[in-house]
Amino acid sequence: MSTPVERLAQLGLALPAVPAAAGSYAPFVRSGNLVFTAGQLPFVDGALPLTGKVGDGSPAAGHLDVVAPARATELARLCALNILAVVESAVGLDAVTRVVKLVGFVAAAPGFTAVPGVINGASDLMTAVFGEAGRHARSAVGVAELPLGSPVEVEAVVEVR
């Protein structure tokens, strides 16, 4: 059986550097055998690849950028990859015994209700990396705005040894 890091490599992915905190908070907190991550944006090399609201293509009020749902799903996967980088820095991915819960937020254009499908990008990566231990409880929430204009944000709770 391969390790989580080996499975990432098999997927053609490498862990990025842990994103810097964008405010007065810690990237994670460990309490007993649980690690709670701060919400992660889809940063790539310290920058957001896209900003805007997720929708069907019509400009959202106040936003020139409308992010297609398929692209937002890819961004949710990037959020999950950043979560994995935080967990690796906290305890190491091999210490994870279960992904307990993900909470995903989507900056939704008016009328966009396919929020759960977008957050599947994060959920699917957790299952690909951790197998059955990556299946988790989840909340997927559409919101008016996210920090820095990000289309998505995801946070996690993982159980560790």
C-alpha positions as CSV (number, residue, x, y, z in Angstrom):
1,M,0.0,0.0,0.0
2,S,1.4,3.4,-0.9
3,T,1.7,6.4,1.4
4,P,-0.3,9.6,0.9
5,V,2.8,11.4,-0.4
6,E,3.4,8.5,-2.9
7,R,-0.3,8.8,-4.0
8,L,0.2,12.5,-4.6
9,A,3.1,11.8,-6.8
10,Q,1.1,9.1,-8.7
11,L,-1.5,11.9,-9.3
12,G,1.3,14.1,-10.7
13,L,1.0,16.5,-7.7
14,A,3.6,17.9,-5.3
15,L,2.9,19.7,-2.1
16,P,3.3,23.4,-2.4
17,A,5.0,25.6,0.3
18,V,2.6,26.3,3.1
19,P,0.7,29.5,2.2
20,A,1.4,32.4,4.5
21,A,-1.3,33.5,6.8
22,A,-3.2,36.4,5.4
23,G,-4.2,37.7,8.8
24,S,-3.9,37.3,12.6
25,Y,-4.3,33.5,12.8
26,A,-2.4,30.2,12.8
27,P,-2.4,28.0,9.7
28,F,-3.5,25.1,12.0
29,V,-4.3,24.2,15.6
30,R,-3.8,20.8,17.0
31,S,-6.2,19.8,19.8
32,G,-5.6,16.2,21.0
33,N,-5.7,14.0,18.0
34,L,-7.4,16.5,15.8
35,V,-5.8,19.1,13.5
36,F,-8.0,22.0,12.4
37,T,-6.7,23.9,9.4
38,A,-7.4,27.5,8.7
39,G,-9.4,28.1,5.5
40,Q,-7.2,27.8,2.5
41,L,-7.5,29.7,-0.7
42,P,-6.3,28.3,-4.0
43,F,-2.9,30.1,-3.9
44,V,-0.3,29.0,-6.5
45,D,3.1,30.4,-5.7
46,G,1.6,33.0,-3.4
47,A,-1.0,34.3,-5.8
48,L,-4.6,33.6,-6.7
49,P,-4.9,32.2,-10.2
50,L,-8.4,33.7,-10.6
51,T,-10.7,36.0,-8.7
52,G,-14.5,36.4,-9.1
53,K,-17.7,34.7,-8.5
54,V,-18.7,31.2,-9.6
55,G,-21.6,31.1,-12.0
56,D,-23.0,30.3,-15.3
57,G,-21.2,32.9,-17.4
58,S,-23.3,36.1,-16.9
59,P,-21.4,38.8,-15.0
60,A,-22.1,38.8,-11.3
61,A,-23.1,42.1,-9.8
62,G,-20.0,44.1,-9.2
63,H,-17.6,41.5,-10.7
64,L,-16.2,41.5,-14.2
65,D,-14.8,38.0,-13.6
66,V,-17.2,35.0,-13.7
67,V,-15.5,31.7,-12.9
68,A,-16.9,28.7,-14.7
69,P,-18.0,25.9,-12.3
70,A,-15.5,23.4,-13.8
71,R,-12.6,25.8,-13.2
72,A,-13.9,26.5,-9.6
73,T,-13.8,22.7,-9.0
74,E,-10.1,22.8,-10.0
75,L,-9.6,25.7,-7.6
76,A,-11.2,23.7,-4.8
77,R,-8.7,21.0,-5.5
78,L,-5.9,23.5,-5.2
79,C,-7.4,24.6,-1.8
80,A,-7.2,20.9,-0.7
81,L,-3.6,20.6,-1.9
82,N,-2.8,23.6,0.3
83,I,-4.6,22.0,3.2
84,L,-2.4,18.9,2.7
85,A,0.7,21.1,2.7
86,V,-0.5,22.6,6.1
87,V,-1.1,19.1,7.5
88,E,2.3,17.9,6.3
89,S,3.9,20.8,8.0
90,A,1.9,20.2,11.2
91,V,2.2,16.4,11.7
92,G,3.1,14.8,8.4
93,L,0.6,13.2,6.1
94,D,1.5,9.7,7.2
95,A,0.1,10.6,10.7
96,V,-3.4,11.2,9.3
97,T,-5.8,8.4,10.3
98,R,-9.0,10.1,8.9
99,V,-10.2,13.2,7.2
100,V,-13.1,14.1,9.5
101,K,-14.7,17.1,7.9
102,L,-14.3,19.6,5.1
103,V,-16.0,22.9,5.0
104,G,-16.1,24.6,1.6
105,F,-17.2,28.1,0.6
106,V,-18.0,29.2,-2.9
107,A,-18.3,32.9,-3.9
108,A,-21.5,32.3,-5.8
109,A,-23.0,34.5,-8.5
110,P,-26.7,35.2,-8.0
111,G,-28.7,32.1,-8.8
112,F,-25.7,29.7,-8.7
113,T,-26.7,26.7,-6.6
114,A,-24.3,23.9,-7.8
115,V,-22.0,24.7,-4.8
116,P,-21.6,21.0,-3.7
117,G,-20.2,20.1,-7.1
118,V,-17.5,22.7,-6.9
119,I,-16.4,21.5,-3.5
120,N,-16.2,17.9,-4.9
121,G,-12.8,19.1,-6.2
122,A,-11.5,19.1,-2.7
123,S,-13.4,16.0,-1.5
124,D,-12.2,13.9,-4.4
125,L,-8.6,14.8,-3.8
126,M,-8.8,13.7,-0.1
127,T,-10.3,10.4,-1.2
128,A,-7.6,10.0,-3.9
129,V,-4.8,10.6,-1.3
130,F,-6.2,8.8,1.8
131,G,-8.5,6.2,0.3
132,E,-11.5,5.3,2.4
133,A,-9.9,7.3,5.3
134,G,-10.3,10.4,3.1
135,R,-14.1,10.1,3.0
136,H,-15.5,12.8,5.3
137,A,-18.4,14.7,6.5
138,R,-18.8,18.0,4.6
139,S,-20.5,21.3,4.4
140,A,-20.6,23.3,1.1
141,V,-21.8,26.9,1.4
142,G,-22.4,29.6,-1.2
143,V,-21.4,33.0,0.0
144,A,-21.5,36.6,-1.3
145,E,-17.7,37.3,-1.0
146,L,-14.5,35.5,0.0
147,P,-11.1,37.0,1.1
148,L,-9.1,38.7,-1.7
149,G,-11.9,38.0,-4.2
150,S,-11.2,34.2,-4.2
151,P,-13.8,32.1,-5.8
152,V,-13.4,29.3,-3.3
153,E,-12.1,28.5,0.2
154,V,-11.8,25.2,2.0
155,E,-10.9,24.2,5.6
156,A,-10.4,20.8,7.2
157,V,-10.4,18.8,10.3
158,V,-8.2,15.7,10.3
159,E,-7.6,13.0,12.9
160,V,-4.0,12.0,13.5
161,R,-2.1,9.5,15.6
